[in-house]
């Protein structure tokens, strides 16, 4: 690639099938970490050579690469630049002022008033992630896109082709910088857990290796909060027990932690001892999703039914698009409503036949919305579809609207093709044209 920034700025790219599993995480909101149970021991305990690629301040770095004039400025990427949003990514200059992912915009503006606040561009980040994984696959066929800015590589059988594990990581970092214009940190370990931990130790632009021999001296000395999968509440409970480092946790009997934390107790001890036999899961091996959904926090709390239905339409269009890209349809429509006081309710309705068209999803969601009490202003709406089946699964057809439905399906396919070629916002429902919300 001669000019990486030009490619980033070109909205005419095609995401293709590899974007299907990424589209759901290409948002400017923090994604929840996978549960620690994903590190459950497998039967084969053999050590491997795993690389974990962690892009540095990914969203902000992509924006800086597109606009070189931002290189010396604190940059913060948000879901939107209004007061209701939070920071999705802050570059390292912004972090010096105390801004980090999840910081409310109002707080970030107070901490860093001279910073640059940008609205995120999910399509751009998904495209960059696809390019990143294309590069990773030139070093190993076993690549797992763990999130939009993280990937695992199993180089056990390919490291010798590039001179060894360290040399492979160095070559990978160089390719990413040359072709994408971005920096990343790479961790090397005998499993995914230690590789992921290693990548965090020397950010930004780091390269760190953790071996079995390093566990007592480098891994066990880390604070308990650094153990992957440990949330804030679990860390507090452990600290109350006197467990302040990963090494302390490694010494706690399985039975004690099982009594306190249930089934995950023994898993915590295994993780603290660096035990993890979870496999690399490539795109082709990813399990089918259980549901597809999108949510949105409004710029301001509102009871305006017209505005709320407009937002709902935008969400249903996104859900329908993701369903079709994944080759799915679903029967259960779930609506989530969060009021101004943060009280949250969820209502669901199961249909007789699976749906995947935007109009059908909106009609079902709107019918649920009509039954929801609007006794106070609403700040958040979410829509999801579950009980998924393949699009081509046989189903009962209607005798009365077959022609109209065939025409609607053809129009939807044409609209999807346009979005594939020119970007998600190339074609949107007319009702959303004047909508001031960044749905």
N, C-alpha and C positions, 0 to 999 in steps of 0.2 A: 504494500500500500504506500503510494508516494506521498499522499497527503491525508493523514488520518482524520484531521478535523473536517475535511470536506465530506468524507463519508458519514461522519456523525451528523453533520448538518443536513444531509440529503434525506428527506422524509420519504423518498420513493422506494425505499428498500422493502424487500419481501421477507417477512419473518420465517415463513415456512413451518413445517411440522415440528421442528425442534423447539419452536417457541411455545408450543402448546402447554408443556409442563411449567414453563417459566412465566407465562402471562399472568398467572394468579399471584405471583409474588412481585411483579413489576409495579409496585406502588411506592408511594413515598411515606409509608407508615412502617414502623418496626414490625418485622415478622417474628412470630414466636419461635423460640428455639425448639428443636426436636427433643422429645422427652428422653431422659436418660435410659429408658428401656430399649432405645434403639441400639444401645451398646451392649445388649445382652450377649453373653458368651456363646460362641458357636462350638461345634464339635471339634473342628480343626484348630488347634492352638498354635500352629506354626506362625512365627513372625514373618512379616512382609516388609516391603519398602514402600511406604505410603507418603505421598506429597500432599500437603494441603495448601492451596493457593488462596490467599485472602487479599482481595484488592484493597488498597489504602484509600479511605474516604471516598468510596467508589462514586456515588452520585455527584459529589462536589468535584472530584477529579475529572470526571467526564465533562462537566460543564466548563471547567477551566481549560480543558483541552480544546473545546469548541470556541472558546473566547480567550486567547492568550493574554489579553489585557487584564485578566483576573489573577494572574500568577502571583502577584504580591499583595493580594487583598484577602481578608477573611471572607470566606464564601459559605453560605448556608443554603441548603436545598430544602424546600418545604412542600407539603402537599398543595398548599397555596400560600400566598404571601399575606393573607389576612390574619387578623388577630386570633382566630379560632384554631389555627393550624399549629403543628409542632415541627421542630427541625428533624428532618429525616437523615441528613448527613451534614457534617460540618468539616471543613478542611482543617488542617493542623494549625493554621494561623488562628482560626476562629476558636479552636479548642484552648488556646492559650488564654482566652478571655473567660473560660469556664462554660462555653457552649458545647453541648454534645447532642447526640441523637436522642430525641424525646423531650428536649427542652422546649417549653412553650414559646411561641413567637414573641409574645410580650416580654418574657424574661430575656430571650436572646437579644432583643432590641435594646433592652436596658443594659445588658452586659457588654454588648458590642454594637453601639449605635452607628458606627461608621462602616459596619459590615455590609456585604452584598447579599441580599435575600432573593433567591430565584425559585420559581415554581418548577417542580420536577417534571421531567419528560419520560414517562415509563417506557415508551416505545424505543427511545434512544438507548436506555439502559438494557432492555431486553436484547436489542440488536448487538450491543457491545458484549453482553454475556455470551451470546451465540458465537461471536468472533473469538472470544476468549477460549471457549471450549473447543472450537476448531483448532486453535493453536495447541491446546493441551493434548488433543488426540494425535498430534504428530509425534508425541513423546510416549504415548501408551494408548492402546485401544480401550483400556479399562478406566474410563473417566466418569465421575459422578458429579453432576451439577447440584451441589448441596443447597445453594441459594443463589440469588441473582448475582452475588459478588464473591462467591466461594465455590471452589471445586476441589474434589479429591482425585488423585491419580494413583493407581497401583503400578509402580514401575519395577516390581520384583523381577520380572523377566525381560525388561528393556533397559534398565539402568546401565548395563555394560556397553550398550550401543553408543552411549554418550560420555563414557569415561567413568561412570560411577554415580552414586546418588547426589553428591554435592555438585558435580559437574552438570548433571541433568537439571538440577534446580537452577543453577546459574544460567544455563542456556535457555531455560524456559522463561526466566525473568527477563533476559535480554530480548527474546522474541516478543514478549508482551510489551516491553517498552518501545521497541522499534516499530512494531506493527500497529499498536493501539495508542502509543504515546502515554501510557499509564504506568504507574509504579504499583508493585504488589509485594506482599511479604509471603514467604514460603516456609512452611514447617516440614521437617522430615522426621518420620517416626516409624516404629515397627507395627503400628496400627493407626486407625483413624483418630482415636482419642489423643494419643501422644503427638501425632502430627499436627492436629488442630491446636493443641496447647502450645506447641513449639512456634507456630506461626504468629502467636500473639506476643511472644517474649521480646522481640526486637523490632517492633513496628515504629515508624514506617520503613518500607524498603528493606526489610530484614530477610535474613536467611539463617535459620536455626535448626539444628538437629538434636533430637532427644533419643538416646538409645536406652536399652534396659539398664546399662551401667549408670546412666545419669539419673535414674529415678530417685535414689536416696539423697543425692546432693543437689539436684536442680528442680525436680518435680515435687518431692515431698516438702520442700521448704516454702512452696508457694502458699499464699493465703487461701483459706478454704473457699472463698468466693471465686477463685480462679479455676476451680474444678468445673469443667464443662458439664452443664445440665443442672448445676446448683442454682436455684433461684434465691432471691433476697430473703424470703421467709424461711426456707430450709437452712440457709446460712445462719440466720439468727438463732434457730433452734439448736443447730450444732454448736454455735459459739456459747450458748447458754449451758451446754454440756461440757464446756472446756475444750471443744474441738476448734482450733483456730488455724491450723494448717492442714494441707492435704496429708502430710505425714501423720498427724494426730489421728485423722479419720482412718487411715490405713490400719491402725492398731486397735480400733474398736471391734469387739467381737460381732460376728454376723448376727447372732441371736439378739444382742442388745439393740442393734439398729432395726432389726425386723420387728421387734416389739414396739419401737417408737414410730417407725416410718412405714411399717407394713411390708409389702412385697418388694418395694424399691430399696429397702434397707441393705440387703446383701449386695445389690447392684452398686450401691454407693461405695461399699468397701472394695469391691472389684475395681471400680473406676479409680479409687484412691491408690490402688496398687498398680495402676497402669494396665489393667487387664481389659482387653476389648478385641473381640474377634468378629465384629460386624463387617459384612462384605462391602465392597464397592458395588453400588447399584447403578448401572448405566441407564441411559434414557430408554433403551428398549426393554429394560427389566423393571421399570417403574410400575408399581401397581396402579390399577385404575382408581381414579378418585371416588370417594364416597359421596361427595357433594361439590357443587360449584356455586360460589357466591361473591358478592361485592357489597361494600358498605360505604357510607359517606357521612361525614360530619358537616353540617351546614355552617355557612359563614356566621349566621346569627340564629338564635332560637326563634321559631316561628310557629304560628297556628294557621297560617295561610294555606288552605287546602290546595289551591291551584299550584302554588309553588312546591308544596310537598309532593303532589302528583307528578309534577315535572321532574323533580329529582328522582322519584320512583321510576319514571319512564327511562331516565338515563341509566339507572342501575340495572333495570331489566334488559336493556339493550346490551349492556356489558356482559351480563350473565348469559344471555342467549348467544352472543358471539363466542364466548369461551366454551359453551356447551358444544356448539357446532364444530369449532376447531378441534375439539377433543373427540368428535364423533359420538356424542352422547345426547340423550334426551332423558327427562326425569318426570316423575309423577307428583312428588311432594314439593309444594312451594311454601317457603318459610319467610315470614316478615319479622324483622326485629325493629323495635321502636325504642329509642332512648329519649326520655323527657329532659327538660331543662334542669331538673333536680337530680339527674343521673339515674333515676329509676328506669329500669330496662325491662321490657316485656317481649315475648316471642310468641307468635301465633303461626300455626301451620295448617295447610289444607292439602289433602291428597286427592288427585284427580283420577278419573277412570282410565285415561290414556296418557302416555308420556308426551311431553311437549319440549320444543327447543326453539320455537320461533319467538322473537321479541314480543310480538303482539299478544300471543297466548300467555306468555309469562306475565306481561303487564296486566292483562285482564284478570288473571288469577290473583296477583299481588294487590291490585286495586280493590278487588272484592274483599280481601282480608282487611285492607286498610279502612274500608268503609265501616267495618265492625269494631275498629279500635277506638277507644275513648280518646278524645282530644281535649281533655279538661285543662291541659296546660301546654305551653309551647314545647315543640319538639326540636331536639338538637342533632339527632342522628337517625338515619334509616339504613337498614340492611336487607338484602334479598338473597336467598339461596335456593337451589334446587337439589333435591336428593332423591333416593330410590332411582338411581340412574340405570339406564339400559343402553345398549348400542343403538345408534340411529337407525341401522338397518334391521333391527329386530322386528319381527312381524307384529302387526297390531290391527285392531278393528278399524275399518275406514267408515266415514260418515256417508250416508246415502244422499245427503242433500246439499252439501257444500263442497263436493269433491273438486269441481272445476275451479272455484274461487280459491281453494286451498292450494291446488296445484300452481295457480298463478302467483300466489303469495310466496310459495316456496321458491319458485323460479326467480322472483324479484329479490328475495333474500339472498339467494346464491349469487346473484349479480352484484348486490351491495357488498357481500363479503369479499368477492373477487376484487372489487375496487379498493376496499380497505387493505387487502393483502398487498396490493401493488403500491398504493399511495399513502398508506398510514391510516390509523384508526379514526382520525378526525376528518378524513377526506369526505365522508358521507355520514351525516347524523340526522336523526329525526327533526323535522321542521320545528317542532315545539321547543327543541333545545337550542335553536339558533340564538334566541335572545335571552337565554338563561344566563344569569350572572354567576351561577355556581360552576366550579371547575369539576364537573362530574367525570 
